[in-house]
């Protein structure tokens, strides 16, 4: 599609005609011979004397080339552009942090798979998280894993495939045997400091039994509330488990309540999957879109064409003049 960035330039098209009609003709004084018997010569020739002037005649081809050169020059000034297909760019409007407990207690096999068979807590989480991440089109995802310490596995990224692959490679105990849930919340807050997006959501998956944090989970949650971060917590495992595999639902529920989030309990794979679906409903995806249309300026082609036509016209006049002198 062709468009003109400066369409008003076409108002210059009739300018040469206006000059030709209203501007006075150029006059130049030259030397001439005085003829004493000029009157007799004129009478003999049967002519009427007038002021000496000579107007060079222009052929039709010259006029056509001149008009075309001017039209091309005006077209170049109008900045003709070829418009490409509109391009829509979607920008994430939500930053989402997944904080996953990989402490020793996540090795317990009290989660049921689709066939009802016992499954390791972390394996069940990874199975569902993979699909959850793949459906985050338009979001930026960051991954935090925590055990005895919290680690940023993936900073905010839109490369969802890489994030899912890194999550799939995570194993129980890689971050230590204990649970530093408060440190994980604190690390999430530091991760959000680099975000300029208003909607900030933390999804915390753990058995909830904090055993190694420098800051208690509830104190870290109070700081998160001040930073405008919404925290959804998911208790993973059998709520009736005891000992080292105990699921501390009270702490997880308190975190969600204070951070304007929701608390969920996932006892099996299907329950965990339904939790993510509900989180989608609570925090619908928001996408900022930007649209632009590529423009290719082709005005220089009009200037080049006008220049070539003008040079060709001048070359033709020079050749014709040399021919006339040769005939003389």
TITOR-14402 format. One record per residue (C-alpha): residue in one letter; x, y, z. Coordinates in steps of 0.05 Angstrom, whole numbers, plus 32768, in hexadecimal, padded with zeros to 4 digits. Example, Ala and Ser with C-alpha at 12.3 -4.5 7.8 and 13.67 -1.06 7.14 Angstrom:
2
a80F67FA6809C s81117FEB808F 
END
This chain:
328
x800080008000 x801B80457FEC x801280828018 x803080C8801B x804C80E3805C x8049812B8044 x800D812E8016 x800B817A8017 x8049817A7FEA x801B816E7FAE x800281B57FB5 x804581C97F95 x803281A77F53 x801381E67F32 x804C82137F49 x807282147F06 x803182257EE1 x8023825E7F11 x806A827A7F06 x806282757EBB x801F82997EBC x802C82D07EEE x807782DB7EF5 x8097830D7EC4 x80C282F07E8E x810D82F27E98 x812E832A7E6F x817783327E5F x8199836D7E3D x81CD835C7E08 x81F783847DD8 x81DB83927D92 x81EF83B37D51 x81D583F77D40 x81BC83F87CF9 x81B384407CDE x818484297CA7 x815D83FA7CD4 x811A841A7CC1 x8127840E7C78 x813B83C67C85 x80FB83BA7CAC x80CF83D97C77 x80F183B07C42 x80E683717C6A x809D83847C78 x80A6837A7CC4 x808E83A17D00 x80C783B37D2F x80C2839E7D79 x80EE83997DB6 x812583687DAB x811583267DCD x811E82DD7DC1 x80F782A57DE2 x811582627DD9 x80E182307DC2 x80D881EF7DE8 x80C381AF7DC8 x808A81847DE2 x80BC81507DFA x80E281847E23 x80A2819D7E43 x808B81567E53 x80CE81457E73 x80CE81857E9B x808781787EB5 x809881307EC6 x80D881457EEB x80B181777F14 x807A81447F24 x80AE81127F3A x80D181467F66 x808F81577F88 x8080810D7F92 x80C381047FB3 x80B581407FE1 x8072811F7FF5 x809A80E48013 x807780A97FF3 x8079806B801F x806880228015 x804180088051 x804D7FC18067 x801E7F93808B x800C7FAB80D2 x80357F898108 x80187F7E814D x80487F768187 x802D7F5A81C8 x80507F6E8208 x80487F4A824A x801D7F71827B x80267F3F82B5 x80647F2582D7 x805C7EE182F7 x808C7EBF8327 x80887E758336 x80AA7E628377 x80B07E16837D x80C57DF083BB x80F97DBB83AA x810D7DAA83F2 x81147D63840B x80CB7D608420 x80B67D6783D7 x80D07D2083CC x80947D0383EF x80687CD883C3 x80237CEC83DA x80097D0C8399 x7FDD7CE3836B x7FE97CE3831F x7FB27CDE82EA x7FAE7C9282F6 x7FAA7C9B8341 x7FF07C81834D x801D7CA18382 x804B7CD68366 x80827D018381 x806B7D478395 x809F7D6B836B x80927D3F832E x80487D4E8332 x80577D998338 x80867D9882FC x80547D7282D2 x801E7DA782DC x804D7DE382DC x80667DD08296 x80207DD98279 x80137E1782A3 x80527E3A8289 x80437E288241 x80007E4B8247 x801F7E8C8262 x80237EAB821C x80277EF68228 x80437EF1826F x808A7EF68287 x809D7EBB82B4 x80D37EB682E9 x80E37E75830E x80FC7E708355 x810F7E2E8376 x811C7E2883C0 x81337DF683F3 x81657E098429 x81707E4883FE x81487E6B83C7 x81657E718381 x814E7E978343 x814C7E61830F x81307E8D82D7 x812A7ED982D8 x80EE7EF982B7 x80EA7EDF8270 x80B87ED58237 x80DF7E978221 x80AC7E67823F x80CA7E29821F x810D7E358242 x80EB7E428284 x80C37E02827F x81027DDB826D x81287DF582A9 x80EE7DE482D7 x80EC7D9D82BA x81367D9382CC x812C7DA78315 x81367D6F8348 x81257D688392 x815E7D7E83BF x81837DA9838C x817A7DE683B9 x81847DC083FB x81587D948426 x81377DCA8450 x81007DFD843E x810E7E48843A x80CA7E618426 x80D37EA78442 x81147EAE841C x80F07E9983DC x80BD7ED183E6 x80F57F0283F2 x81197EEC83B3 x80D87EF4838C x80D27F3C83A5 x81197F4B838D x81077F2D834A x80CA7F598345 x80F67F978350 x810C7F928308 x80C47F9282F0 x80A07FD082D6 x805E7FAA82CC x80267FB982FC x80087F738304 x80387F49832D x80257F038343 x804C7ED0836C x80357E87836C x80557E6283A6 x80547E1683A6 x806C7DF483E5 x805B7DC3841C x805C7E018448 x808A7DE9847F x80BE7E218482 x80FD7E0984A5 x81377E33848D x81247E7B847B x814B7EB88493 x81087EDD8492 x80C67EBE84A4 x80957EB3846B x80617EE1848B x80927F1A8493 x80A87F13844B x805F7F138437 x80537F56845A x808B7F748430 x806B7F5583F1 x80297F768403 x804B7FB98405 x80697FAD83C1 x80257F9C83A2 x80357F538395 x7FFB7F218396 x800E7EDD83B1 x7FE87E9D83A3 x7FFE7E6283CC x7FF67E1883BC x7FFF7DE283F0 x801C7DA583CE x80147D6083EC x7FE77D39841A x7FCC7D678451 x7FC97D2C8480 x80147D1D8479 x803E7D2384B8 x80877D2884CC x80B87D438499 x80837D3E8462 x80517D698488 x802C7D9D845F x80277DDF8485 x7FE67DF98467 x7FDC7E2F849D x801A7E568488 x80097E52843E x7FC27E69844B x7FDA7EA48476 x800A7EBA843F x7FD27EBA840A x7FA27EDF8438 x7FD37F178447 x7FEA7F1F83FE x7FA47F2383DF x7FAC7EDF83C0 x7F8A7E9C83C4 x7F9F7E5D83E8 x7F987E1983C7 x7FA57DD183DB x7FBB7DA183A4 x7FBA7D5883B9 x7FC27D3B8373 x7FD47D4F832C x7F8E7D5F8316 x7F827D898354 x7FC27DB08346 x7FAD7DBB82FE x7F6A7DD78314 x7F8E7E068343 x7FB37E258309 x7F737E2D82E2 x7F547E52831C x7F907E7F8321 x7F867E9182D8 x7F407EA782E9 x7F577ED08324 x7F8E7EF282FC x7F787EF682B3 x7FB07F028282 x7FB97F4A826D x7FE17F5A822E x7FF77F9E8216 x7FF87FA181CA x801E7FD0819D x80107FD58152 x803A7FF5811D x803F7FF380D2 x80837FEF80AF x808F8029807F x80C280298046 x80D2806F802B x80D8806E7FDF x80DB80B97FD3 x812480B57FBE x8110808C7F81 x80E680C77F68 x812180F77F71 x814F80C77F4C x811E80C07F12 x8116810C7F0D x816281157F0C x816C80E07ED7 x813680FD7EAB x815481427EB2 x819A81297EA0 x817F81037E65 x815C81437E4C x819B816D7E53 x81C481377E2F x819281377DF6 x819681837DEF x81E181817DED x81E2814C7DB8 x81AF81727D8E x81D881B37D94 x821781907D7D x81F181757D41 x81D881BA7D2D x821E81D77D31 x8239819E7D07 x820481AD7CD1 x821981F67CD0 
END
